[in-house]
Amino acid sequence: MTPEYRIEAEKQITSYLDSNDVKNIKYMQVEQTFNDLGVEIHVWNVKAEGGNWWVVEGEGAPMNLYTQDNFYFSADEAYSFHMGITQRLQARHHKEFKHIIDELPLDIEWIKSISRRLNIAAQNLNEVSGAEDIQGIGLTCRESLIELATVLVEANSGVLEKNNLKAADFKGVAREAISIYAQGRRNDTLRKHSRNMAEMAWDYSSEIVHSPNRNIPDAKICLLFTCAIVSVFQNLYLKHLGFDAEQKCPECKSMDISLNTIDNDFLIMRCNECGHEKPVEAAQMDGE
């Protein structure tokens, strides 16, 4: 671990802990580093006000924290549990892949009510009989964005107080959430475009609400803008967790990778696209 990596990791961990209401960090140090799956994963020992925690982070793994007080008594236990959950989530992510059009809006737990609302609006497009119906669709889109802002505030505690925002200020909340989910210089352009999309979705839905001269294509465009920004935020959140750091084949760059155990001594990472294989050192069994 380079000094630069440590400094950046400590900043990200501090921010992550703060978002999970873990305050007043008294001690933070890497307890153990693992690379048995071909990637370097660090387990940090964190002592803070109200409890002690393991924080797991590293290459190709989303960051997460586990309490030391009740369940996870060692760095090895926290690492093993974390990587098992990570691999299951990544497998499900690939299995449940949908075409981008089908993904709008995403049918996921934390935006199901938004998804239901927008799908009803889409059905209502087939029954438009006047300008007030189109304005109603614009209103539904705007209410969905306000609900999205509420979700973002709940997921990022303190964002209102720190930035002097109101809960219904979708553009303000969206701007700050994007800064949290897409940090760093390499995401400069992503932050810019995401903020533009958020403003575009809000401003156009407001235009639809207040204009009596819009037509059905305008309402469809309004729905597309709203669905798109909901999907963007979900994928920004996945990116923030680390799902944009999946393993790639060193030959063809495919991410369709499988791990196979050979005689319990080592793993073979095999590319399902081009067939390239690479040995990966496995963890030594206890007692050997």
Backbone as CSV, one residue per row, in Angstrom:
resi,resn,N_x,N_y,N_z,CA_x,CA_y,CA_z,C_x,C_y,C_z
1,MET,0.856,-1.194,0.000,0.000,0.000,0.000,0.890,1.242,0.000
2,THR,0.709,2.082,-1.015,1.498,3.305,-1.103,0.961,4.354,-0.134
3,PRO,1.803,5.327,0.253,1.312,6.409,1.121,0.143,7.161,0.500
4,GLU,0.184,7.346,-0.821,-0.908,8.050,-1.496,-2.218,7.272,-1.385
5,TYR,-2.120,5.934,-1.576,-3.324,5.099,-1.468,-3.880,5.166,-0.044
6,ARG,-2.992,5.099,0.956,-3.436,5.120,2.347,-4.174,6.418,2.673
7,ILE,-3.612,7.538,2.229,-4.245,8.830,2.509,-5.631,8.904,1.883
8,GLU,-5.740,8.475,0.610,-7.024,8.518,-0.085,-8.013,7.538,0.545
9,ALA,-7.525,6.343,0.924,-8.397,5.342,1.535,-8.931,5.837,2.880
10,GLU,-8.082,6.470,3.661,-8.521,6.986,4.961,-9.598,8.057,4.791
11,LYS,-9.461,8.900,3.761,-10.482,9.911,3.492,-11.813,9.250,3.122
12,GLN,-11.753,8.250,2.238,-12.977,7.576,1.798,-13.637,6.821,2.949
13,ILE,-12.821,6.175,3.787,-13.373,5.437,4.928,-14.029,6.394,5.911
14,THR,-13.375,7.524,6.181,-13.943,8.512,7.095,-15.286,9.013,6.594
15,SER,-15.352,9.314,5.286,-16.604,9.776,4.698,-17.672,8.687,4.750
16,TYR,-17.267,7.442,4.467,-18.203,6.319,4.474,-18.753,6.078,5.881
17,LEU,-17.869,6.121,6.878,-18.307,5.928,8.252,-19.247,7.043,8.695
18,ASP,-18.934,8.270,8.295,-19.782,9.406,8.653,-21.185,9.232,8.073
19,SER,-21.263,8.704,6.838,-22.576,8.486,6.212,-23.361,7.376,6.894
20,ASN,-22.659,6.552,7.685,-23.319,5.488,8.449,-23.395,5.821,9.940
21,ASP,-23.280,7.121,10.253,-23.431,7.624,11.628,-22.379,7.073,12.583
22,VAL,-21.207,6.754,12.073,-20.079,6.377,12.929,-19.214,7.621,13.093
23,LYS,-19.170,8.151,14.301,-18.531,9.449,14.536,-17.296,9.302,15.431
24,ASN,-16.517,10.384,15.473,-15.378,10.517,16.395,-14.442,9.309,16.338
25,ILE,-13.803,9.120,15.200,-12.864,8.017,15.018,-11.631,8.256,15.887
26,LYS,-11.325,7.249,16.710,-10.180,7.364,17.613,-8.963,6.608,17.104
27,TYR,-9.193,5.591,16.267,-8.096,4.745,15.787,-8.498,4.161,14.439
28,MET,-7.567,4.190,13.476,-7.834,3.605,12.160,-6.521,3.072,11.606
29,GLN,-6.458,1.765,11.399,-5.233,1.154,10.911,-5.567,-0.116,10.138
30,VAL,-4.755,-0.439,9.125,-4.936,-1.686,8.383,-4.547,-2.850,9.285
31,GLU,-5.505,-3.739,9.534,-5.262,-4.895,10.381,-4.629,-6.035,9.594
32,GLN,-5.135,-6.252,8.365,-4.645,-7.365,7.564,-4.955,-7.115,6.094
33,THR,-4.060,-7.547,5.217,-4.249,-7.427,3.777,-4.290,-8.820,3.161
34,PHE,-5.267,-9.055,2.286,-5.447,-10.363,1.645,-5.295,-10.201,0.125
35,ASN,-4.708,-11.195,-0.522,-4.642,-11.203,-1.988,-4.837,-12.614,-2.539
36,ASP,-5.544,-13.467,-1.779,-5.707,-14.863,-2.176,-6.602,-15.039,-3.396
37,LEU,-7.403,-14.029,-3.755,-8.276,-14.122,-4.925,-7.737,-13.321,-6.102
38,GLY,-6.453,-12.943,-6.013,-5.830,-12.228,-7.121,-6.002,-10.729,-7.075
39,VAL,-6.678,-10.228,-6.048,-6.839,-8.787,-5.863,-6.459,-8.454,-4.425
40,GLU,-6.023,-7.233,-4.208,-5.564,-6.828,-2.874,-6.709,-6.189,-2.098
41,ILE,-7.080,-6.821,-0.995,-8.186,-6.353,-0.163,-7.653,-6.050,1.242
42,HIS,-8.013,-4.903,1.771,-7.541,-4.473,3.083,-8.685,-4.495,4.086
43,VAL,-8.387,-5.006,5.274,-9.334,-4.961,6.379,-8.782,-3.977,7.406
44,TRP,-9.537,-2.902,7.621,-9.119,-1.846,8.533,-9.764,-2.059,9.904
45,ASN,-8.982,-1.840,10.934,-9.464,-1.881,12.310,-9.785,-0.451,12.732
46,VAL,-11.069,-0.183,12.975,-11.502,1.179,13.296,-12.165,1.187,14.669
47,LYS,-11.690,2.060,15.520,-12.313,2.257,16.828,-12.893,3.666,16.856
48,ALA,-14.177,3.749,17.182,-14.877,5.027,17.161,-15.814,5.110,18.351
49,GLU,-16.412,6.256,18.489,-17.360,6.458,19.577,-18.547,5.505,19.423
50,GLY,-18.765,4.702,20.429,-19.914,3.803,20.393,-19.639,2.415,19.885
51,GLY,-18.416,2.101,19.451,-18.143,0.742,18.989,-16.888,0.619,18.166
52,ASN,-16.548,-0.635,17.876,-15.384,-0.963,17.059,-15.850,-1.649,15.784
53,TRP,-15.134,-1.391,14.678,-15.603,-1.841,13.374,-14.466,-2.410,12.543
54,TRP,-14.810,-3.346,11.672,-13.946,-3.738,10.563,-14.472,-3.037,9.313
55,VAL,-13.594,-2.393,8.550,-13.963,-1.806,7.266,-13.155,-2.522,6.194
56,VAL,-13.856,-3.126,5.247,-13.201,-3.895,4.185,-13.265,-3.092,2.891
57,GLU,-12.132,-2.924,2.237,-12.090,-2.201,0.961,-10.875,-2.673,0.181
58,GLY,-10.894,-2.381,-1.112,-9.742,-2.726,-1.933,-10.118,-2.883,-3.386
59,GLU,-9.220,-3.470,-4.145,-9.371,-3.601,-5.595,-10.527,-4.540,-5.935
60,GLY,-11.503,-4.031,-6.686,-12.598,-4.865,-7.153,-13.612,-5.241,-6.108
61,ALA,-13.597,-4.569,-4.942,-14.554,-4.911,-3.884,-15.225,-3.656,-3.366
62,PRO,-16.541,-3.670,-3.214,-17.227,-2.523,-2.615,-16.845,-2.385,-1.152
63,MET,-16.836,-1.173,-0.649,-16.505,-0.921,0.754,-17.710,-1.257,1.635
64,ASN,-17.421,-1.858,2.782,-18.487,-2.111,3.742,-17.890,-2.197,5.140
65,LEU,-18.730,-2.045,6.163,-18.264,-2.113,7.542,-19.010,-3.198,8.293
66,TYR,-18.326,-3.800,9.264,-18.883,-4.882,10.063,-18.507,-4.645,11.519
67,THR,-19.472,-4.792,12.394,-19.214,-4.556,13.804,-18.322,-5.646,14.384
68,GLN,-17.419,-5.254,15.263,-16.574,-6.216,15.965,-17.226,-6.687,17.258
69,ASP,-18.263,-6.011,17.677,-18.798,-6.223,19.015,-19.670,-7.471,19.143
70,ASN,-20.363,-7.844,18.063,-21.346,-8.919,18.195,-21.095,-10.130,17.302
71,PHE,-20.587,-9.882,16.083,-20.565,-10.965,15.102,-19.172,-11.288,14.559
72,TYR,-18.443,-10.291,14.110,-17.199,-10.527,13.392,-16.022,-10.248,14.321
73,PHE,-15.405,-11.319,14.818,-14.410,-11.180,15.869,-12.987,-11.086,15.331
74,SER,-12.788,-11.317,14.045,-11.439,-11.243,13.488,-11.486,-10.615,12.113
75,ALA,-10.333,-10.108,11.668,-10.226,-9.528,10.331,-10.502,-10.586,9.273
76,ASP,-10.059,-11.820,9.508,-10.264,-12.912,8.557,-11.746,-13.219,8.379
77,GLU,-12.499,-13.226,9.477,-13.948,-13.478,9.390,-14.642,-12.379,8.595
78,ALA,-14.283,-11.124,8.876,-14.900,-10.009,8.161,-14.583,-10.088,6.673
79,TYR,-13.326,-10.414,6.347,-12.907,-10.527,4.944,-13.668,-11.652,4.241
80,SER,-13.737,-12.824,4.876,-14.383,-13.977,4.245,-15.857,-13.705,3.979
81,PHE,-16.541,-13.128,4.967,-17.960,-12.816,4.798,-18.142,-11.778,3.694
82,HIS,-17.300,-10.743,3.696,-17.424,-9.650,2.733,-17.232,-10.149,1.303
83,MET,-16.203,-10.952,1.069,-15.928,-11.416,-0.293,-17.002,-12.391,-0.762
84,GLY,-17.561,-13.176,0.175,-18.658,-14.060,-0.216,-19.871,-13.279,-0.677
85,ILE,-20.244,-12.236,0.076,-21.376,-11.387,-0.300,-21.085,-10.674,-1.609
86,THR,-19.862,-10.163,-1.764,-19.483,-9.433,-2.983,-19.620,-10.315,-4.215
87,GLN,-19.113,-11.550,-4.127,-19.179,-12.449,-5.282,-20.622,-12.818,-5.611
88,ARG,-21.459,-12.984,-4.588,-22.875,-13.289,-4.832,-23.576,-12.115,-5.519
89,LEU,-23.286,-10.900,-5.060,-23.902,-9.718,-5.663,-23.461,-9.547,-7.108
90,GLN,-22.156,-9.764,-7.356,-21.655,-9.611,-8.722,-22.243,-10.673,-9.641
91,ALA,-22.384,-11.908,-9.128,-22.985,-12.977,-9.929,-24.432,-12.658,-10.261
92,ARG,-25.180,-12.161,-9.257,-26.569,-11.798,-9.500,-26.673,-10.626,-10.458
93,HIS,-25.720,-9.676,-10.338,-25.702,-8.514,-11.226,-25.573,-8.952,-12.687
94,HIS,-24.679,-9.934,-12.947,-24.504,-10.417,-14.322,-25.710,-11.245,-14.771
95,LYS,-26.236,-12.063,-13.861,-27.351,-12.936,-14.222,-28.593,-12.150,-14.566
96,GLU,-28.814,-11.053,-13.834,-30.034,-10.281,-14.002,-29.846,-9.092,-14.936
97,PHE,-28.778,-9.115,-15.742,-28.540,-8.007,-16.676,-29.732,-7.800,-17.596
98,LYS,-30.101,-6.542,-17.777,-31.209,-6.194,-18.664,-30.728,-5.164,-19.674
99,HIS,-31.377,-5.169,-20.818,-31.079,-4.142,-21.804,-31.339,-2.773,-21.190
100,ILE,-30.587,-1.769,-21.582,-30.687,-0.442,-20.967,-32.099,0.128,-21.055
101,ILE,-32.814,-0.188,-22.135,-34.180,0.313,-22.257,-35.070,-0.310,-21.183
102,ASP,-34.866,-1.611,-20.915,-35.645,-2.287,-19.883,-35.291,-1.778,-18.491
103,GLU,-34.137,-1.152,-18.369,-33.653,-0.709,-17.067,-34.289,0.602,-16.636
104,LEU,-35.068,1.218,-17.479,-35.663,2.520,-17.166,-37.163,2.380,-16.881
105,PRO,-37.638,2.590,-15.670,-36.808,2.772,-14.481,-36.413,1.438,-13.872
106,LEU,-35.337,1.386,-13.136,-34.872,0.159,-12.519,-35.876,-0.345,-11.483
107,ASP,-36.094,-1.646,-11.469,-37.006,-2.250,-10.497,-36.179,-2.748,-9.313
108,ILE,-35.776,-1.845,-8.443,-34.954,-2.194,-7.300,-35.620,-1.692,-6.029
109,GLU,-35.163,-2.223,-4.891,-35.851,-1.995,-3.629,-36.011,-0.524,-3.282
110,TRP,-34.907,0.243,-3.346,-34.974,1.584,-2.774,-35.641,2.607,-3.674
111,ILE,-36.064,2.222,-4.888,-36.841,3.148,-5.719,-38.094,2.484,-6.273
112,LYS,-38.585,1.441,-5.603,-39.752,0.742,-6.140,-40.968,1.655,-6.228
113,SER,-41.159,2.522,-5.240,-42.315,3.411,-5.289,-42.185,4.408,-6.431
114,ILE,-40.949,4.855,-6.717,-40.721,5.750,-7.857,-41.002,5.006,-9.151
115,SER,-40.529,3.768,-9.240,-40.766,2.948,-10.431,-42.260,2.768,-10.679
116,ARG,-43.011,2.455,-9.608,-44.458,2.260,-9.749,-45.128,3.538,-10.246
117,ARG,-44.724,4.665,-9.667,-45.316,5.943,-10.047,-45.067,6.258,-11.523
118,LEU,-43.834,6.034,-11.986,-43.490,6.357,-13.369,-44.135,5.386,-14.353
119,ASN,-44.273,4.126,-13.956,-44.936,3.163,-14.831,-46.418,3.483,-14.994
120,ILE,-47.050,3.958,-13.934,-48.456,4.375,-14.032,-48.573,5.577,-14.968
121,ALA,-47.619,6.512,-14.860,-47.632,7.675,-15.752,-47.487,7.241,-17.207
122,ALA,-46.628,6.239,-17.453,-46.440,5.743,-18.818,-47.734,5.129,-19.353
123,GLN,-48.469,4.408,-18.499,-49.752,3.833,-18.910,-50.780,4.929,-19.189
124,ASN,-50.706,6.001,-18.396,-51.660,7.096,-18.577,-51.470,7.819,-19.913
125,LEU,-50.299,7.678,-20.508,-50.073,8.297,-21.824,-51.040,7.753,-22.868
126,ASN,-51.511,6.528,-22.662,-52.435,5.919,-23.622,-53.865,6.433,-23.463
127,GLU,-54.091,7.227,-22.415,-55.449,7.702,-22.147,-55.526,9.226,-22.073
128,VAL,-54.567,9.895,-22.727,-54.558,11.362,-22.707,-55.746,11.901,-23.493
129,SER,-56.514,12.789,-22.872,-57.663,13.386,-23.561,-57.618,14.913,-23.556
130,GLY,-56.623,15.473,-22.863,-56.542,16.928,-22.818,-55.218,17.380,-22.244
131,ALA,-55.006,18.717,-22.289,-53.752,19.291,-21.822,-53.502,18.991,-20.346
132,GLU,-54.591,18.900,-19.566,-54.413,18.660,-18.128,-53.834,17.278,-17.858
133,ASP,-54.100,16.312,-18.759,-53.521,14.973,-18.588,-52.006,15.006,-18.793
134,ILE,-51.577,15.772,-19.792,-50.139,15.903,-20.045,-49.465,16.635,-18.891
135,GLN,-50.107,17.670,-18.384,-49.561,18.380,-17.235,-49.479,17.462,-16.017
136,GLY,-50.458,16.557,-15.901,-50.441,15.600,-14.798,-49.240,14.674,-14.859
137,ILE,-48.851,14.288,-16.081,-47.659,13.446,-16.238,-46.410,14.221,-15.833
138,GLY,-46.359,15.490,-16.209,-45.240,16.322,-15.784,-45.176,16.435,-14.270
139,LEU,-46.347,16.547,-13.632,-46.397,16.638,-12.174,-45.916,15.339,-11.533
140,THR,-46.302,14.202,-12.116,-45.842,12.911,-11.602,-44.323,12.807,-11.680
141,CYS,-43.765,13.264,-12.791,-42.305,13.237,-12.947,-41.638,14.114,-11.890
142,ARG,-42.186,15.282,-11.655,-41.587,16.185,-10.675,-41.704,15.600,-9.268
143,GLU,-42.845,14.988,-8.933,-43.008,14.359,-7.627,-42.043,13.180,-7.461
144,SER,-41.794,12.460,-8.550,-40.850,11.341,-8.497,-39.435,11.836,-8.205
145,LEU,-39.069,12.960,-8.794,-37.742,13.521,-8.545,-37.612,14.008,-7.102
146,ILE,-38.695,14.567,-6.552,-38.676,14.983,-5.151,-38.516,13.759,-4.253
147,GLU,-39.193,12.668,-4.596,-39.051,11.436,-3.819,-37.630,10.887,-3.934
148,LEU,-37.046,10.992,-5.126,-35.660,10.577,-5.313,-34.734,11.399,-4.418
149,ALA,-34.996,12.696,-4.323,-34.206,13.555,-3.438,-34.312,13.074,-1.995
150,THR,-35.509,12.670,-1.579,-35.706,12.155,-0.222,-34.878,10.898,0.011
151,VAL,-34.856,10.010,-0.980,-34.060,8.779,-0.893,-32.582,9.116,-0.755
152,LEU,-32.109,10.079,-1.547,-30.698,10.465,-1.512,-30.331,11.090,-0.168
153,VAL,-31.247,11.870,0.391,-30.997,12.476,1.703,-30.911,11.397,2.774
154,GLU,-31.810,10.409,2.721,-31.798,9.331,3.713,-30.522,8.498,3.605
155,ALA,-29.994,8.349,2.396,-28.792,7.543,2.187,-27.516,8.305,2.522
156,ASN,-27.612,9.626,2.622,-26.424,10.449,2.875,-26.749,11.439,3.990
157,SER,-26.683,10.953,5.217,-27.071,11.773,6.354,-26.214,13.029,6.452
158,GLY,-26.864,14.121,6.787,-26.162,15.386,6.963,-26.026,16.216,5.708
159,VAL,-26.476,15.686,4.555,-26.282,16.422,3.305,-27.077,17.725,3.298
160,LEU,-28.241,17.754,3.963,-29.032,18.985,4.002,-28.364,20.034,4.885
161,GLU,-27.963,19.618,6.096,-27.384,20.563,7.041,-26.044,21.113,6.550
162,LYS,-25.217,20.239,5.999,-23.885,20.656,5.568,-23.932,21.656,4.418
163,ASN,-24.969,21.572,3.602,-25.040,22.407,2.401,-26.197,23.391,2.424
164,ASN,-26.868,23.504,3.594,-27.965,24.449,3.763,-29.040,24.253,2.693
165,LEU,-29.476,22.998,2.535,-30.465,22.658,1.516,-31.789,22.278,2.163
166,LYS,-32.854,22.344,1.381,-34.165,21.863,1.795,-34.410,20.491,1.159
167,ALA,-35.211,19.676,1.821,-35.435,18.305,1.354,-36.034,18.257,-0.046
168,ALA,-36.850,19.273,-0.422,-37.503,19.281,-1.736,-36.644,19.911,-2.822
169,ASP,-35.434,20.350,-2.464,-34.538,20.972,-3.447,-33.827,19.863,-4.227
170,PHE,-34.527,19.304,-5.224,-33.966,18.176,-5.961,-32.634,18.513,-6.601
171,LYS,-32.530,19.640,-7.263,-31.289,19.963,-7.969,-30.121,20.115,-6.999
172,GLY,-30.380,20.743,-5.844,-29.320,20.908,-4.858,-28.888,19.582,-4.251
173,VAL,-29.872,18.747,-3.877,-29.565,17.440,-3.304,-28.859,16.566,-4.334
174,ALA,-29.339,16.599,-5.579,-28.726,15.801,-6.636,-27.270,16.207,-6.842
175,ARG,-27.014,17.493,-6.843,-25.641,17.987,-7.038,-24.700,17.435,-5.966
176,GLU,-25.141,17.469,-4.705,-24.274,17.005,-3.628,-24.139,15.480,-3.628
177,ALA,-25.214,14.754,-3.955,-25.143,13.296,-4.018,-24.197,12.844,-5.119
178,ILE,-24.220,13.538,-6.241,-23.308,13.215,-7.338,-21.859,13.408,-6.895
179,SER,-21.597,14.450,-6.106,-20.246,14.681,-5.594,-19.785,13.549,-4.688
180,ILE,-20.736,12.940,-3.963,-20.396,11.833,-3.073,-20.173,10.548,-3.858
181,TYR,-21.048,10.275,-4.828,-21.009,9.005,-5.546,-19.975,8.973,-6.671
182,ALA,-19.524,10.124,-7.145,-18.541,10.167,-8.241,-17.414,11.115,-7.846
183,GLN,-16.579,10.663,-6.919,-15.512,11.502,-6.402,-14.253,11.393,-7.258
184,GLY,-13.370,12.369,-7.079,-12.058,12.298,-7.718,-11.985,12.953,-9.083
185,ARG,-10.747,13.234,-9.481,-10.509,13.928,-10.744,-10.963,13.126,-11.952
186,ARG,-10.814,11.782,-11.863,-11.162,10.968,-13.035,-12.667,10.970,-13.320
187,ASN,-13.458,11.429,-12.351,-14.907,11.484,-12.541,-15.419,12.900,-12.790
188,ASP,-14.510,13.831,-13.106,-14.917,15.216,-13.357,-16.006,15.312,-14.419
189,THR,-15.774,14.658,-15.552,-16.732,14.734,-16.660,-18.040,14.042,-16.298
190,LEU,-17.950,12.925,-15.595,-19.156,12.203,-15.177,-20.008,13.075,-14.263
191,ARG,-19.370,13.762,-13.317,-20.130,14.641,-12.424,-20.828,15.744,-13.214
192,LYS,-20.102,16.329,-14.154,-20.664,17.417,-14.961,-21.897,16.955,-15.728
193,HIS,-21.780,15.837,-16.439,-22.896,15.349,-17.255,-24.065,14.896,-16.377
194,SER,-23.763,14.258,-15.240,-24.837,13.802,-14.349,-25.614,14.983,-13.795
195,ARG,-24.909,16.046,-13.421,-25.591,17.242,-12.903,-26.447,17.886,-13.993
196,ASN,-25.922,17.912,-15.217,-26.703,18.476,-16.325,-27.977,17.668,-16.558
197,MET,-27.868,16.342,-16.464,-29.044,15.493,-16.655,-30.073,15.721,-15.553
198,ALA,-29.599,15.860,-14.313,-30.514,16.092,-13.198,-31.261,17.412,-13.386
199,GLU,-30.543,18.466,-13.762,-31.178,19.766,-13.988,-32.140,19.701,-15.169
200,MET,-31.752,18.987,-16.212,-32.595,18.850,-17.403,-33.917,18.167,-17.050
201,ALA,-33.836,17.065,-16.267,-35.050,16.335,-15.893,-35.977,17.209,-15.059
202,TRP,-35.425,17.942,-14.098,-36.245,18.791,-13.232,-36.854,19.959,-14.008
203,ASP,-36.034,20.657,-14.783,-36.511,21.843,-15.497,-37.576,21.481,-16.527
204,TYR,-37.397,20.349,-17.228,-38.369,20.013,-18.267,-39.684,19.548,-17.649
205,SER,-39.631,18.816,-16.553,-40.883,18.411,-15.908,-41.648,19.638,-15.415
206,SER,-40.926,20.662,-14.947,-41.584,21.900,-14.517,-42.234,22.610,-15.696
207,GLU,-41.549,22.580,-16.860,-42.134,23.194,-18.054,-43.437,22.501,-18.453
208,ILE,-43.442,21.166,-18.384,-44.645,20.414,-18.750,-45.797,20.747,-17.801
209,VAL,-45.479,20.860,-16.507,-46.510,21.158,-15.508,-47.168,22.508,-15.777
210,HIS,-46.389,23.496,-16.172,-46.890,24.864,-16.259,-47.305,25.296,-17.668
211,SER,-47.177,24.403,-18.637,-47.537,24.772,-20.005,-48.792,24.029,-20.463
212,PRO,-49.816,24.753,-20.959,-51.036,24.110,-21.458,-50.930,23.736,-22.938
213,ASN,-49.772,23.981,-23.552,-49.642,23.786,-25.000,-48.712,22.643,-25.373
214,ARG,-48.468,21.737,-24.468,-47.595,20.594,-24.760,-48.408,19.431,-25.311
215,ASN,-47.707,18.490,-25.979,-48.389,17.351,-26.581,-47.824,16.039,-26.051
216,ILE,-48.307,14.932,-26.591,-47.913,13.613,-26.089,-46.415,13.352,-26.226
217,PRO,-45.755,13.663,-27.364,-44.301,13.473,-27.432,-43.553,14.243,-26.340
218,ASP,-44.030,15.439,-25.996,-43.394,16.192,-24.909,-43.480,15.417,-23.596
219,ALA,-44.654,14.827,-23.341,-44.834,14.052,-22.114,-43.934,12.817,-22.106
220,LYS,-43.798,12.171,-23.271,-42.916,11.007,-23.367,-41.469,11.400,-23.073
221,ILE,-41.042,12.517,-23.644,-39.672,12.992,-23.416,-39.459,13.301,-21.935
222,CYS,-40.458,13.900,-21.321,-40.376,14.207,-19.894,-40.192,12.925,-19.076
223,LEU,-40.955,11.889,-19.408,-40.819,10.612,-18.723,-39.432,9.996,-18.943
224,LEU,-38.939,10.071,-20.169,-37.613,9.528,-20.474,-36.532,10.238,-19.674
225,PHE,-36.595,11.563,-19.592,-35.621,12.327,-18.814,-35.640,11.883,-17.352
226,THR,-36.853,11.741,-16.809,-36.987,11.384,-15.398,-36.492,9.966,-15.136
227,CYS,-36.922,9.018,-15.973,-36.465,7.636,-15.814,-34.951,7.535,-15.942
228,ALA,-34.389,8.287,-16.876,-32.947,8.223,-17.108,-32.163,8.681,-15.892
229,ILE,-32.582,9.778,-15.259,-31.811,10.273,-14.121,-31.977,9.359,-12.905
230,VAL,-33.143,8.710,-12.765,-33.305,7.713,-11.695,-32.305,6.575,-11.906
231,SER,-32.200,6.093,-13.151,-31.262,5.022,-13.472,-29.817,5.477,-13.286
232,VAL,-29.514,6.705,-13.661,-28.157,7.235,-13.494,-27.754,7.213,-12.025
233,PHE,-28.659,7.638,-11.144,-28.314,7.654,-9.726,-28.116,6.250,-9.174
234,GLN,-28.907,5.296,-9.620,-28.698,3.923,-9.161,-27.315,3.425,-9.580
235,ASN,-26.917,3.707,-10.812,-25.616,3.236,-11.279,-24.464,4.040,-10.688
236,LEU,-24.690,5.301,-10.372,-23.676,6.065,-9.637,-23.459,5.438,-8.258
237,TYR,-24.552,4.987,-7.641,-24.443,4.358,-6.330,-23.657,3.048,-6.426
238,LEU,-23.939,2.240,-7.445,-23.188,1.001,-7.649,-21.718,1.297,-7.907
239,LYS,-21.454,2.353,-8.667,-20.073,2.767,-8.925,-19.398,3.176,-7.626
240,HIS,-20.121,3.884,-6.782,-19.597,4.323,-5.490,-19.241,3.124,-4.614
241,LEU,-20.025,2.054,-4.689,-19.753,0.853,-3.906,-18.572,0.066,-4.442
242,GLY,-18.218,0.280,-5.716,-17.058,-0.403,-6.267,-17.343,-1.395,-7.362
243,PHE,-18.555,-1.414,-7.886,-18.893,-2.392,-8.913,-18.368,-2.019,-10.302
244,ASP,-17.591,-0.928,-10.397,-16.948,-0.608,-11.682,-15.504,-1.079,-11.669
245,ALA,-15.134,-1.929,-10.709,-13.756,-2.396,-10.601,-13.679,-3.916,-10.694
246,GLU,-14.532,-4.502,-11.517,-14.546,-5.942,-11.654,-13.316,-6.432,-12.419
247,GLN,-12.978,-7.709,-12.193,-11.815,-8.299,-12.838,-11.972,-8.317,-14.366
248,LYS,-10.845,-8.118,-15.065,-10.839,-8.161,-16.521,-9.752,-9.118,-17.002
249,CYS,-10.009,-9.749,-18.129,-9.013,-10.619,-18.741,-7.831,-9.778,-19.212
250,PRO,-6.582,-10.157,-18.876,-5.425,-9.371,-19.317,-5.189,-9.427,-20.821
251,GLU,-5.825,-10.399,-21.492,-5.621,-10.537,-22.940,-6.673,-9.776,-23.752
252,CYS,-7.957,-10.085,-23.525,-9.015,-9.484,-24.352,-9.836,-8.437,-23.605
253,LYS,-9.553,-8.234,-22.305,-10.224,-7.233,-21.475,-11.683,-7.579,-21.173
254,SER,-12.112,-8.806,-21.443,-13.466,-9.226,-21.113,-13.620,-9.320,-19.601
255,MET,-14.834,-9.015,-19.092,-15.116,-9.154,-17.670,-15.888,-10.440,-17.369
256,ASP,-16.037,-11.313,-18.381,-16.703,-12.603,-18.198,-15.669,-13.588,-17.663
257,ILE,-15.437,-13.564,-16.340,-14.364,-14.307,-15.695,-14.952,-15.355,-14.764
258,SER,-14.304,-16.525,-14.697,-14.694,-17.541,-13.725,-13.449,-18.004,-12.980
259,LEU,-13.644,-18.414,-11.709,-12.558,-18.912,-10.871,-12.785,-20.388,-10.610
260,ASN,-11.745,-21.202,-10.846,-11.838,-22.638,-10.650,-10.756,-23.092,-9.672
261,THR,-11.125,-23.901,-8.694,-10.176,-24.425,-7.715,-9.506,-25.678,-8.257
262,ILE,-8.166,-25.738,-8.112,-7.397,-26.891,-8.573,-6.711,-27.527,-7.361
263,ASP,-7.152,-28.729,-6.962,-6.529,-29.488,-5.866,-6.446,-28.704,-4.562
264,ASN,-7.303,-27.729,-4.397,-7.342,-26.923,-3.169,-6.044,-26.164,-2.893
265,ASP,-5.135,-26.125,-3.877,-3.849,-25.439,-3.678,-3.835,-24.053,-4.297
266,PHE,-4.492,-23.904,-5.444,-4.521,-22.604,-6.092,-5.759,-22.501,-6.973
267,LEU,-6.007,-21.291,-7.434,-7.158,-21.011,-8.289,-6.688,-20.715,-9.703
268,ILE,-7.539,-21.020,-10.647,-7.305,-20.636,-12.036,-8.370,-19.628,-12.436
269,MET,-7.938,-18.426,-12.825,-8.860,-17.421,-13.333,-8.951,-17.614,-14.843
270,ARG,-10.136,-17.967,-15.326,-10.311,-18.288,-16.741,-11.251,-17.287,-17.400
271,CYS,-10.838,-16.778,-18.565,-11.690,-15.883,-19.335,-12.648,-16.719,-20.166
272,ASN,-13.924,-16.535,-19.955,-14.929,-17.293,-20.702,-15.107,-16.781,-22.128
273,GLU,-14.448,-15.662,-22.446,-14.561,-15.092,-23.789,-13.471,-15.623,-24.716
274,CYS,-12.195,-15.537,-24.272,-11.089,-15.946,-25.149,-10.370,-17.197,-24.662
275,GLY,-10.697,-17.666,-23.441,-10.095,-18.885,-22.925,-8.782,-18.697,-22.192
276,HIS,-8.296,-17.464,-22.074,-7.025,-17.221,-21.387,-7.137,-17.632,-19.922
277,GLU,-6.103,-18.325,-19.419,-6.092,-18.768,-18.038,-4.895,-18.193,-17.298
278,LYS,-5.118,-17.897,-16.018,-4.063,-17.311,-15.196,-4.153,-17.898,-13.794
279,PRO,-3.039,-18.455,-13.274,-3.067,-18.996,-11.914,-3.135,-17.880,-10.877
280,VAL,-3.905,-18.125,-9.820,-4.050,-17.161,-8.738,-3.744,-17.881,-7.432
281,GLU,-2.845,-17.328,-6.629,-2.470,-17.960,-5.367,-3.661,-17.999,-4.424
282,ALA,-3.909,-19.137,-3.829,-5.031,-19.285,-2.898,-4.530,-19.174,-1.466
283,ALA,-5.436,-18.904,-0.542,-5.068,-18.782,0.864,-4.661,-20.139,1.413
284,GLN,-3.668,-20.186,2.278,-3.241,-21.433,2.912,-4.282,-21.845,3.949
285,MET,-4.547,-23.158,4.002,-5.529,-23.655,4.965,-4.955,-23.599,6.369
286,ASP,-5.812,-23.339,7.339,-5.362,-23.277,8.738,-4.735,-24.603,9.147
287,GLY,-3.612,-24.491,9.818,-2.961,-25.698,10.338,-1.910,-26.254,9.436
288,GLU,-1.765,-25.767,8.233,-0.770,-26.272,7.318,0.573,-25.611,7.584
